């Protein structure tokens, strides 16, 4: 079958390459082990981002806004900001700036899922988020997943972002376990009666219009479980298990103590469960017992590569989450008609003139 002649309902061929380099082989062996521990998958729902394709890049696309947004309009708003700043700071001339601002104007008033600006196609793309699950619940990070040798717990330190410089190439070789996973998930579709009819119809249609799937890099999310409630997410996806642990550390030491009134809202931004005291000059040893408990839980998290923690009758786990993106003859799938939006299009930034100067609000 010719790679450039894949019609609706037809699947692209896959090139399978057995890893031989030691690190790749270890990752593949790790994936094989994970299959034996996994009884199935749990599907959370769609995520959205933005991909771009320049002239001559076909069939490849590059992710320019991470596929982590909960609704299509959030991704459109992200594209709005990206194009506005490009018009303000990077436009080569007035003509390009006019084209960029025309695209921004459309995104401010329409639900635009694809547009072309200055020779580049932009598309809001849709991925399905899921996770492996077994007898012990949602899958945790694997030994070969990326993790820094020396963890940095500084809240100001930023690790790699989700989907940084990610190239979507439907013809890239895959390992045997990746091929098996892609084939197994080609038929993933909403079928249960608990899903609205339009959601089920769109999912069934996507099997024909976008018959192939690409697997995006794994992400890592904090989930929680109580005696009366199953696993549910606490944080958004992160690029590494360590970044997910940092988000839980932040919640335990900074955010939750403020939410529950253990640290007053007017306390300085550096105050947290480890350092705050009610009286100036008091030692950390005089912290209220509630704050000490938060700090002790966070200290356990920092003791090593801890992926599960129990605190106040709740189990917190670092979950290894995955995403699949459906692919058709014209590339990645965009939002479906049944996908919901949390907000309407709106102006996000002040207007610019043709020279990139910010104008007063209309």
C-alpha positions, 0 to 999 in steps of 0.5 A, a space after each residue: 500500500 502506498 503511504 501517500 494514498 491512505 483513504 478513509 477507513 484504511 490504515 497506514 502500515 506500521 514499521 516495527 523495529 526491535 530495540 537493540 540499544 541497551 537503554 531502549 531494550 530495557 524500556 521495552 522489557 519494562 513495557 513487556 513486564 507492565 503488560 503482565 501486570 495490567 488487566 485492562 485500561 481505564 479511560 478518563 476522556 479527551 484532552 486537547 492541544 494544538 499541532 502545526 504543520 509547515 510547508 513540506 512537512 507532510 505527513 508530520 505535525 509538531 505539537 506547539 501547545 501541549 495536549 493537556 487541555 480539558 476542552 477544545 476552547 482552552 486549546 483555541 485560547 492558547 493558540 490565540 495567545 501564541 499568534 498574538 505574541 508572534 504578531 507583537 514580537 516576531 512578525 517579519 513585516 506588516 503583511 505577516 502581522 496583518 495575517 496573524 491578527 486576522 487569525 487572532 480576530 477569528 479565534 476571538 469570535 469563532 470556534 475555529 479548529 483549524 487555520 493557516 497563517 503565514 504558510 503554517 497550518 494550525 489544528 486543535 487536536 484531540 487525544 484520549 487519556 487513559 491508564 493501565 489498571 490491574 489488581 492493584 489499581 491504576 498503573 504507577 511509574 515504571 522503573 525506566 520512566 524518566 526521572 532525574 538522578 538528583 531530584 530538585 524540590 525547589 518550587 521555582 525550578 521548572 522541569 521539562 514540559 509535557 510534549 516539548 518539541 514533540 513530533 507526530 510522525 505516523 510513519 516512525 518505527 515503533 517497538 513491538 509493545 508499541 505496535 501491540 498497544 496501537 493495534 489493540 487500541 484502534 477500536 477504542 470507542 465509547 459504547 456504554 449507555 451512560 454516554 450520550 447518543 451523540 458522543 457514541 455516534 461521533 466515537 463510532 464515526 472516528 473509527 472510519 475517519 481516523 482509523 489509526 492511532 499514535 501513542 503520545 509520551 506518557 504523563 504522570 498525574 496525582 490521583 487519590 482514593 478514599 474508602 468511599 470513593 475510587 481513584 480520581 485525579 488531583 493534579 494535571 498531567 506532568 512530564 515526569 513522575 518527579 514533577 508530579 511528586 513536586 505538585 503533591 509536595 506543594 499541595 501538602 505544604 503550601 496549598 492545602 494548609 491555606 485552603 484548610 485555614 492552617 496558614 492564614 491567607 495573608 502569610 508570605 509566599 514562602 511560608 509553608 507547613 515546614 516553616 510557618 509559625 503563628 508568632 514571629 521569631 518562634 521556632 519551627 518546632 512550635 508549629 501547630 500539630 496540623 501543620 506538622 502532620 502535613 510537613 511529615 507527609 511531605 517529608 515521606 514523599 521526599 525520602 525517595 522515589 515514592 509513588 504512593 502516600 497515605 495521609 488523613 485517610 486518603 491514598 495518593 498515588 503517582 499514576 502513569 497516564 497515557 494518551 492516544 491520538 487518532 490519525 486519518 488521511 489528513 493527519 491528527 483528529 480534531 475536536 468532535 461535534 459532541 465535545 463540550 466547551 467550558 467557555 465561549 471565544 473571547 478577546 484575550 489580549 489588547 489590540 495591536 496596530 500594524 507595527 506591533 504596538 499595543 493599542 488602548 482598550 476599545 
